[in-house]
């Protein structure tokens, strides 16, 4: 080959490679490091939480929540024990409540005005002899109010006193100082305090598993512990007393819980005789993690039964039997107190104080932290996110974790637990979807609920007894939903044990796909009654129109890429490509589908071509290892949210990614070779013709 011909061929090949790179980008699926400044909070009508801005490259991935540290499913943020401390109603009708996480005690006036009466907000144990608001408290757990307005605060290892003049002091720091001999443990760890009509103070002491009575002259005695009683010496306190309440007749009620699952409320009569009022060994309804007790003026005992998400009301002895137990359903009650008019104040797991009066539940005070105090999403340990959706009005992200709680990431990147105060029995959240107006919908184990702002959930579907059939009222059927989705035109779809259901405008159901076996479909509804279904058992995705007609969209039935030598089939028809175990599916406004597998995220364009836009990788910057993608959700501005073990991530505009498949490169190189060969052939013929004419 001549030098000129070689240069011509080389030039053609370079041009071919350049041509190929104008239609493909570098590999789009690995995560891109150094994303500082590329993300913002959505500030438009379709903005999503932490949306990439216009300068972020398409395919750029960033973690929105979590850092690979997996939160245990049996622990919870804002648990009843930590969310709201125990409180008491003062003689003026104001409610005083301890706030352990803020290190303060607050006063809430009858009109709802909230003021701090003790504590600076910084943890510590200083300030005795000065104003209570200038003193430091260390995680106060409870407060009791005397008849003269004196406050008694269960602080860390001591009880503080705030007199009517606002001056704070240490009232009990060591029981040895108050007359109890050194043969008993002298240090205290107060969990609750209560004051009787004579001014005596009762302390639930966890360090000694005992209840201490401190008379007005500050002389202390032990009235109950693990081994002293007039009637049941070994069973007065099983482990440690958690909460106290004193009745007008001098009876002392307290919560008794131990690690073996013994949960009870006991009564210590005026003569010192102990008995079980309600609990695991009583004839009444079983308790689960009781957190507080309160006694009304008429003798009715109220129990915050946190594990059962209810407040029990038990009639006073002699008037009602224990079996006549009434219940009020509230989410995770951590405290209960009785106001002078007989209404209740109940502190719930989301730091909200609710008023219960005549069976009606209203919000009395919201003690939840402001946005600046809520946990940062980047620091929040998530488990395995099973469902999520973006609020189209605000860009905030709602998600459900394995602990079955609904959480919200606000526009500032802070995580909030959404309280659910159901009108009936409480429920665990299985899935979430957000309507076009920003109203969240959630699926419980047997129903679907709408969550209007500042109101109790409204039943949308389920809780009936009728079988699922087309035309039935949604609220009349029996459901077992495991996923819900909202279509772009506002239709609610339910993935249920009976199949894929659509709730029509008149509240009736349409069975879009009847389920013939026990498999669990993942769905992505589009407009006009179209729904895409990821079929894990058959390793494919199908499209169903409003009339039930099925069209094959993606997946060739192979359950592994290994059958194709690791080839994913990128750049080819989606129906010919492997799609092993599709986990979730979502659809963009333009009809582009995104499907997750155990290894990657696949994109199916409207023309039927499939490509890979993300492959599971480890985050080298944090040494975090993330598992398979199990959740996908498309935002209104084209960003893709996905969930893995230990995090939620967002990908910038995956619809704009040009994949780096070898197919277009091979085509371009081949075309370049053909062009080069053609030019060489023309030149050779031209040269031959010139030589012939010269001869």
RARA-V67705 format. One record per pair of residues at least 12 apart in sequence whose ideal C-beta (glycine too) atoms are under 8 Angstrom apart, sorted by the first residue. I is the first residue (numbers start at 1). GAP is how many residues later the second one is. Records with the same first field share a line. If there is no record, write none. Layout:
I->GAP, GAP
This chain:
5->675, 678
8->668, 671, 672, 675
9->667, 671
12->660, 661, 663, 664, 667
13->656, 659, 660, 663
15->657
16->652, 653, 655, 656, 657, 659
17->648, 651, 652, 655
19->649, 652, 653
20->644, 645, 647, 648, 649
23->635, 641, 645
24->634, 635, 636, 637, 640, 641
25->33, 34, 632, 633, 634, 635
26->634
27->633
28->30, 31, 585, 586, 629, 630, 631, 632
29->30, 571, 572, 583, 584, 585, 586, 588
30->585, 587
31->30, 586, 588
32->25, 27, 28, 29
33->587, 588
35->21, 25, 27
38->14, 15, 17, 18, 22, 24, 614
39->12, 13, 14, 17, 23
40->12, 13
41->354, 370, 371, 372
42->352, 353, 369, 593, 595
43->352, 368
44->351, 593
45->347, 348, 591
46->346, 349, 589, 590, 591
47->347, 348, 364, 590
48->342, 347, 349, 587, 588, 589, 591, 593, 602
49->15, 328, 341, 346, 347, 348, 360, 361, 362, 364, 601
50->12, 14, 327, 359, 363, 600
51->344, 584, 586, 588, 599
52->587, 598, 600, 601
56->596, 597
57->595
58->594, 595, 596, 597, 598, 599
59->554, 555, 592, 593, 594, 595, 597, 598
60->591, 592
61->553, 588, 589, 590, 591
62->587, 588
63->315, 556, 584, 585, 586
64->313, 314, 333, 345, 349, 577, 583, 584, 585, 586
65->312, 313, 315, 317, 334, 344, 350, 582, 583
66->311, 312, 314, 315, 316, 580, 581, 582
67->311, 312, 314, 555, 557, 579, 580
68->551, 554, 555, 556, 557, 558, 578, 579
69->312, 555, 577
70->311, 312, 313, 314, 575, 576
71->310, 311, 312, 330, 332
72->311
73->310, 328, 329, 330
74->329
75->328
76->273, 327, 329
77->298, 303, 338, 340
78->271, 272, 273, 339
79->253, 270
80->209, 211, 224, 226, 252, 253, 254, 267, 268, 269
81->210, 253
82->18, 19
83->249, 251, 264, 265, 266, 267, 268
84->13, 15, 250, 251, 263, 264, 267, 268, 269, 283
85->12, 13, 14, 15, 55, 56, 57, 58, 250, 262
86->12, 55, 56, 57, 68, 106, 157, 206, 248, 249
87->55, 56, 248, 250, 258, 260, 266
88->55, 56, 57, 106, 249
89->56, 248, 249, 250, 251, 256
90->17, 55, 59
91->54, 56, 57, 58
92->57
93->17, 246, 247
94->13, 14, 15, 16
95->12, 13, 242, 244, 250, 258, 269, 270
96->12, 21, 47, 49, 55
97->46, 238, 250, 256, 270
98->42, 43, 44, 45, 55, 56
99->41, 268
100->39, 40, 41
101->38, 268
102->17, 19, 267
103->16, 17, 18, 19, 20, 21, 33, 34, 35, 36, 37
104->12, 14, 15, 16, 17, 33, 36
105->12, 13, 14, 27, 32, 35, 38, 46, 48, 57
106->261
108->245, 256, 257
112->252, 253
114->251, 253
116->17
117->15, 16, 34, 45, 49
118->14, 15, 17, 19, 22, 33, 35, 42, 44, 50
119->13, 14, 16, 17, 18, 21
120->13, 14, 15, 16
122->14
123->13, 14, 15, 16
124->12, 13, 14
125->12, 13, 30, 31, 33
127->41
128->32, 40, 41, 42
129->38, 39, 40
130->37, 38
131->35, 36, 37
132->19, 30, 34, 35, 36
133->33
135->25, 33
137->16, 18, 19, 23
138->17, 18
139->16, 17
140->13, 14, 15, 16, 20
141->13, 14, 49, 50, 51
142->12, 48, 49, 50, 51, 101
143->50
144->49, 50, 51, 57
145->50
146->49, 53
147->48, 50, 52
148->16
149->15
150->12, 13, 14
152->19, 41, 43, 49
153->40
154->36, 37, 38, 39, 49, 50
155->35
156->33
157->16, 30, 31, 32, 33, 50
158->12, 13, 14, 15, 30, 32
159->12, 13, 14, 29, 31, 34, 42, 44
171->30, 43, 47
172->16, 18, 29, 31, 40, 42, 46, 48
173->15
174->12, 13, 14
175->13, 30, 33, 37, 45
178->36, 40, 41, 42
179->40, 41, 42
180->32, 40, 41, 42
184->24, 38
185->22, 23
187->20
188->15, 17, 19, 20, 24
189->16, 17, 18
190->13, 14, 15, 16
191->13, 14, 15, 49, 50, 51, 52
192->12, 49, 50, 51, 52, 100
193->51
194->50, 51, 52, 58
195->51
196->50, 54
197->49, 51
198->18
199->17
200->13, 14, 15, 16
201->12, 13
202->12, 21, 42, 44, 50
204->36, 37, 38, 39, 40, 50
205->36
206->34, 35
208->14, 17
209->16, 17, 28, 30, 31, 32
210->12, 14, 15, 16, 27, 31
211->12, 13, 14, 26, 30, 33, 41, 43, 57
223->29, 45, 49
224->12, 13, 17, 28, 30, 44, 50
225->12
226->12, 13
229->43, 44, 45
230->41, 42, 43, 44
231->42, 43, 44
232->42
235->39
236->30, 32, 38
237->17, 19, 29
238->18, 19, 20, 22, 24, 26
239->17, 18, 19, 20, 23
240->16, 17, 18
241->13, 14, 15
242->12, 13, 14, 15, 48, 49, 50
243->12, 47, 48, 49, 50, 61
244->49
245->48, 49, 50, 56
246->49
247->48, 52
248->47, 49, 51
249->21, 50
250->19, 20
251->16, 17, 18, 19, 44
252->15, 16
253->12, 13, 14, 15, 24, 40, 42, 48
254->12, 14, 39
255->35, 36, 37, 38, 48
256->23
257->32, 33
261->19
262->17, 18, 19
263->16, 17, 23, 24, 25, 26, 27, 44
264->12, 13, 14, 15, 16, 17, 18, 23, 26
265->12, 13, 14, 22, 25, 28, 36, 38
266->13
277->24, 37, 45
278->25, 34, 36, 44, 47
282->40
283->39, 40
284->30, 38, 39, 41
285->27, 40, 42
286->22
287->16, 18, 20, 21, 25
288->17, 18, 19, 20
289->16, 17, 18
290->13, 14, 15, 16, 17
291->13, 15, 42, 43, 44
292->12, 41, 42, 43, 44, 45
293->43
294->42, 43, 44, 50
295->43
296->42, 46
297->41, 43, 45
298->18, 44
299->16, 17, 18, 20
300->13, 14, 15, 16
301->12, 13, 15
302->12, 34, 36, 42
303->33
304->29, 30, 31, 32, 42
305->22, 28
306->26, 27, 28, 43
308->19
309->20, 21, 22, 23, 24, 116, 117
310->17, 18, 19, 20, 23, 116
311->16, 17, 19, 22, 25, 33, 35, 45
312->13, 14, 15
313->12, 13, 14, 15
328->16, 18, 28, 31, 33
329->92, 93, 94, 95, 96, 97
330->16, 18, 24, 26, 31, 91, 96
331->17, 18, 19, 88, 89, 90, 91, 95
332->16, 17, 18
333->13, 14, 15, 16
334->13, 14, 15
335->12
341->16
343->12, 13, 14, 15
344->12, 13
345->19
347->20
348->71, 73
349->68, 70
350->18, 67, 68, 69
351->15, 16, 17, 18
352->13, 14, 15, 16, 67
353->12, 13, 14
354->67
361->60, 95
363->91
368->48
371->39, 41, 43
372->40, 42
374->36, 40, 41, 42
375->39, 40
376->37, 38, 39
377->32, 36, 37, 38, 271
378->35
380->35
381->265
382->17, 19, 264, 265, 266
383->18, 19, 20, 262, 263
384->17, 18, 243, 246, 259, 261, 262
385->14, 15, 16, 245, 246, 258, 263
386->14, 15, 16, 44, 45, 244, 245, 257
387->12, 13, 43, 44, 45, 96, 97, 244
388->12, 44, 243, 245, 253, 255, 260
389->43, 44, 45, 51, 97, 244
390->44, 243, 244, 245, 246, 251
391->43, 47, 49
392->42, 44, 46, 244
393->44, 45
394->17, 44
395->16, 240
396->12, 13, 14, 15
397->12, 244, 251
398->20, 34, 36, 42
399->33, 232, 244, 249
400->29, 30, 31, 32, 42
404->24, 25, 26
405->12, 13, 23, 24
406->12, 14, 23, 26, 34, 36
409->239
418->22, 33
420->22, 29, 31, 37
421->35, 36
422->27, 34, 35
423->33, 34, 36
427->17, 18, 19, 20, 22
428->16, 17
429->13, 14, 15
430->12, 13, 14, 15, 51, 52, 53
431->12, 50, 51, 52, 53
432->52
433->51, 52, 53, 59
434->52
435->15, 51, 55, 57
436->50, 54
439->12, 13, 14
441->19, 43, 45, 51
442->15, 42
443->38, 39, 40, 41, 51
444->18, 37
445->35, 36
446->16, 17, 32, 33, 34, 35
447->12, 13, 14, 15, 16, 32, 34
448->12, 13, 14, 26, 31, 33, 36, 44, 46, 55
459->16
460->14, 15, 32, 43
461->13, 14, 16, 18, 20, 31, 33, 40, 42, 48
462->12, 13, 15, 16, 17, 19
463->12, 15, 16
464->12, 13, 14
465->13
466->12
467->31
468->28, 30, 31, 33, 41, 43
469->40, 42
470->39, 40, 41
471->37, 38, 39
472->36, 37
473->34, 35, 36
474->27, 29, 33, 34, 35
475->32
477->32
479->15, 17, 18, 19
480->16, 17, 18
481->13, 14, 15
482->13, 14, 15, 38
483->12, 37, 38, 39, 40
485->38, 39, 40
486->39
487->38, 39, 40, 44
488->37, 38, 39, 101
489->38, 39
491->12, 13, 34, 38
493->19, 30, 32, 38
495->25, 26, 27, 28
496->19
497->18, 21
498->13, 16, 17
499->12, 13, 14, 15, 16
500->12, 13, 15, 21, 23, 31, 33, 44
502->23, 27, 29
512->17, 19, 32, 36
513->18, 20, 31, 35
517->20
519->16, 17, 18
520->16
521->12, 13, 14, 15
522->12, 14, 60, 61, 62, 63
523->62
524->61, 62, 63, 69
525->62
526->61, 65
528->17, 18
529->16, 17
530->13, 14, 15, 16
531->12, 13
532->12, 21, 53, 55, 61
533->52
534->48, 49, 50, 51, 61
535->20, 47
536->45, 46, 47
538->17, 19
539->16, 17, 18, 19, 20, 39, 40, 41, 42, 43
540->12, 13, 14, 15, 16, 17, 39, 42
541->12, 13, 14, 33, 38, 41, 44, 52, 54, 63
552->23
553->21, 22, 40, 51, 55
554->20, 21, 23, 25, 39, 41, 48, 50, 56
555->19, 20, 22, 23, 24, 27
556->13, 19, 20, 21, 22, 23
558->20, 21, 22
559->21, 22
560->18, 20
561->17, 19, 38
563->15
564->14
568->32, 34, 42, 44
569->41
570->40, 41, 42, 89, 91, 93
571->38, 39, 40, 88, 90, 92, 93
572->37, 38, 91
573->35, 36, 37
574->28, 30, 34, 35, 36
575->33
577->25, 33
579->16, 18, 23
580->17, 18, 19
581->16, 17
582->13, 14, 15
583->13, 14, 15, 45, 46, 47
584->12, 45, 46, 47, 48
585->47
586->46, 47, 48, 54
587->47
588->46, 50, 67
589->47, 49
590->16, 65
591->15
592->12, 13, 14, 63
594->19, 38, 40, 46, 60
595->37
596->32, 33, 34, 35, 36, 46
597->31, 32
598->30
599->16, 17, 29
600->12, 13, 14, 15, 16, 29
601->12, 13, 28, 31, 39, 41, 50, 53
603->51, 52, 54
611->46, 48, 50
612->47
613->38, 41, 44, 46
614->15, 28, 37, 40
616->12, 13, 28
624->22, 23
626->18, 19, 20, 21
627->17, 18, 19
628->16, 17
629->13, 14, 15
630->13, 14, 15
631->12, 17
635->15
638->15, 16, 17, 18
639->12, 13, 14, 15
640->14
